[in-house]
Amino acid sequence: MGEAQILLVGSEICMTQLPSCLLRTLDVAWLPFSIQTLCSSEDIFLCFCLLQQAVCAPSRVSFLTGRRPDTTHLYDFNSYWRIHAGNFSTIPQYFKENGYMTMSVGKVFHPGISSNYSDDSPYSWSIPPYHPSSEKYENTKTCRGPDGELHANLLCPVDVVDVPEGTLPDKQSTEQAIRLLEKMKTSASPFFLAVGYHKPHIPFRYPKEFQKLYPLENITLAPDPQVPDGLPSVAYNPWMDIRQREDVQALNLSVPYGPIPVDFQRKIRQSYFASVSYLDTQVGRLLSALDDLQLANSTIIAFASDHGPRESSLLRGSCRDDRRPS
């Protein structure tokens, strides 16, 4: 095949928190190995980490169309740009119209109204987008608490064999992506494969063995937990959805500025780091499959994020949301 293959790997990680290959590090205690290895390549040049909108759907549509939210007219989750703004082409659509097999796995476009309940099919994709069957359990009672009962928690390290279907969404996405790569190995068409991972989006639901990588006694507290003086109300999110999680409800935090207890702050940061390491293993499996299938040398790999977690406010120790123009 003469044309280069394209592998786009998307995540919910805060890109500015990836050490050395981007802008700054959140904590030198965690270094996502596979992502770090990818970013350390001499062929990778990432100069800026810009945020169009601190919300999933607008940032994804902005990235995938190459247009700002004030052009797509999408600032939330409630409109489809082709209807409400303009019939703008997307990156995968461009490749599809130029002879590529385009495929979507996991969370690439945000599901729902903002992608016309179809992940922008059939415009962007050659085959129906894949969504892991286990993602429907993400917000259900699958978190084993200290009481031995199942809860719908924010912090949710799990024994994978005990969860419904015995798997997790990002594991399923990796497996499907590898199956597609195996098929494309013998195809005459070049491919554009987008693989969108859920983690470290809340809830922090990940294999419990990753929690052991980050002992609580080694977890530092955020340096700036206080609500800034003069913070405009538009820049603040009291995170009512997070407050509905059972483990957060038990904290009985005051609304809107209630501080999070120090021990729970450490647990949040621990689970965020663990979720990133879990994500990193999935990226590693994907990169290994490219090598094993002898596709690596003919494939351009791009690692990106929608906007990083607004949950980063939780990493700072209070239920606030820093929305800062880029």
KAQUI-V671732 format. One line per field, one symbol per residue. ss: DSSP state (@ for helix, = for strand, . for the rest). phi: phi as a letter, one per 30 degrees, with the letter a starting at -180 (. if undefined). psi: psi as a letter, one per 20 degrees, with the letter a starting at -180 (. if undefined). Layout:
# KAQUI-V671732
ss=???
phi=???
psi=???
This chain:
# KAQUI-V671732
ss=....=======...@@@...............@@@@@@@................@@@@@@@@@@...@@@@........@@@@......@@@@@@@...======......@@@..............=..@@@@@.....==.....==...====.@@@.@@@..@@@@@@@@@@@@@@@@......======.......====@@@@@@..@@@..............@@@....@@@@..@@@@.........=..@@@@@@@@@@@@@@@@@@@@@@@@@@@@@@@...@@@=======......@@@@..=........
phi=.ddddbccccacddddcddidbcacdaddbbdddddddddddccbccbbccdadbeddddddddcibdedcdicbbbcacddccbldddceddededcjddcbbbiccdddjedbihbhidcecbdbedcbdddddceccdbcddediccbccdcbdbdedcdeiiabedddddddddddddddecddcdbbccbccddcddddcaeddddddbeedcdddddbdddddiddddccbdhdddddddddeddhddccceddeeddeddddeddddddddeddddddddddedddhcddccdcbcbbdaidddeddddjbdbbdcbdc
psi=phqqqpoooqajqohiipqgicgrqgpihpoogggggghiqiipoohqnqohplqgghhggggiikqqhigikoicjkqphhgigqmpqrghgghgikjqopqppbnfqpqbgikkkjkkqjghqhrpqppphiiijhkrnjoorhiirprnrgompqohiirpikrqghghggggghghghgihjqiqrqoopooqhqlqqqmorphhhhiimphiipqqqimiqpqpjpqhhjpoilhhhiiqghhhiilqqpijpqpqghhghhghghgghhghgghhggghghhhgghjkigijppppprqgjrpiihhhhijqmrooopq.
